Amino acid sequence: MTTQIAVKLPDELLEAVDRLVAGDRFASRSEIVRAGLQLIVDHDAAQAIDRAFTEGFTRHPDSNEDMRRTTRLAIESIDDEPWEKWW
């Protein structure tokens, strides 16, 4: 389902939108508005995930043992790689 809405734009912004449509970047003004709104919604969702991660990590930070284990596992995984000599 779709719903039509009315949007008022300043002349300068509308001219920029029309240039993008004329330049074949977007098929229509509506497509530009949808794409712009989707970017805002996606950005907001990504920020919400970042905030949740930060809050969770703040409540349950890695311990020194966690960091030692992570470092050891990272070094082991690098050592296990079949690296070719490049020199």
Steps between C-alpha positions, in 0.01 A plus 500: 500500500618853434374834627539829320619795705553866417845643557597865469857565385697821466559601138875430519445147625236428238737624228770263629248214502397578144866503390544152644190378314614667177843342542342154515621448857140444609187424300278753676468747783312236697787255463741759641275570797462126570876446472574792731250389759633143484852630568375685807307196629800270438738743669272528802477119524880469483537761774251310717711185460815694585335644811380156611847353449662785692252469786548123517877526490490768770295270723713193423850608391765248398712388790877488486471122461262548206751731334790258562297212354395707198858607433626142532233368263570775248873420503428128466269556204764711327767237572271230357466678165704357213672829423713519190826684534483828315861599554 
